[in-house]
Amino acid sequence: MAPAATTLDVSIGISLGPCVGGVIGKKKFCYDLWGDTINQASRMESNGEKGHIHVTKEVARELNTYFLLESRGNVFIKGKGEIETFWLFPRGESPHHTIS
């Protein structure tokens, strides 16, 4: 019997900039990242939609020759205010296509 198909709906947020990383913990170690870049990427994810990649203007500027980008206009981002953000799509796909 074939296994049942599973659908996984995710949203992804990407930001660009400096961050700090390090190992935390004394008994159980964990690697973590901190900084405004990490917080902004988290905000991109939480303000995004399932099946989409939500990126900052800086990421859009770096990736515009490799990917199709569609402006979302100004979006209110906690801790940043109104900033222009973008949806990122593979080249050749409709901007209204969700990633499967």
C-alpha positions in Angstrom: 0.0 0.0 0.0 1.4 3.4 -1.0 1.9 6.0 1.8 -0.6 8.8 2.0 0.5 12.1 0.3 1.5 14.8 2.7 1.3 18.5 2.1 3.6 20.9 3.9 2.6 24.5 3.8 5.5 26.8 4.8 6.2 30.5 4.7 9.8 31.7 4.4 11.3 35.1 5.3 14.7 36.3 4.2 16.7 39.3 5.2 20.3 40.5 4.4 22.9 42.0 6.8 25.2 41.3 9.7 24.4 39.0 12.6 26.2 37.4 15.6 26.3 33.7 16.2 27.4 31.6 19.1 27.0 28.5 21.3 24.8 28.8 24.3 24.3 26.4 27.2 26.4 24.6 29.8 25.0 21.0 29.7 23.1 20.9 26.4 24.8 23.1 23.8 22.8 25.0 21.1 24.0 27.3 18.3 22.0 30.4 17.9 22.0 33.7 15.9 21.2 37.2 17.0 20.8 40.6 15.5 18.5 42.9 13.6 19.0 40.9 10.4 17.6 37.8 12.2 14.7 39.7 13.7 13.8 41.2 10.3 13.9 37.7 8.6 11.6 36.4 11.3 9.2 39.4 10.7 9.3 38.6 6.9 8.2 35.0 7.7 5.5 36.0 10.2 4.1 38.7 7.8 4.3 36.4 4.8 1.8 33.9 3.5 1.9 30.1 3.2 3.6 29.0 0.0 5.5 32.2 -0.5 9.0 33.6 0.1 8.8 37.1 1.6 12.0 39.2 1.3 13.3 42.6 2.2 14.2 45.3 -0.3 17.9 44.6 0.2 17.4 40.9 -0.7 15.3 41.9 -3.7 18.1 44.2 -4.9 20.7 41.4 -4.7 18.5 38.7 -6.3 16.6 40.5 -9.0 18.8 39.1 -11.8 18.2 35.6 -10.7 14.6 35.5 -9.5 11.3 37.2 -10.3 10.3 39.6 -7.6 6.9 41.2 -7.0 6.6 44.2 -4.7 4.0 43.9 -2.0 4.2 47.7 -1.5 4.8 49.1 2.0 4.1 46.6 4.8 4.1 47.4 8.5 6.9 45.5 10.2 7.0 45.5 14.0 10.1 47.3 15.1 10.7 48.8 11.6 7.5 50.6 10.6 6.4 50.7 7.0 8.9 49.2 4.6 8.7 47.9 1.1 8.8 44.1 0.8 8.7 41.6 -2.0 7.6 38.1 -2.9 10.3 36.0 -4.5 9.5 33.5 -7.3 11.6 31.3 -9.6 12.2 32.8 -13.0 9.5 31.8 -15.5 6.8 31.3 -12.9 3.7 33.4 -12.6 3.9 35.9 -9.8 0.6 34.6 -8.5 1.8 30.9 -8.4 2.4 29.5 -4.9 5.4 27.3 -4.2 4.5 23.7 -3.7 
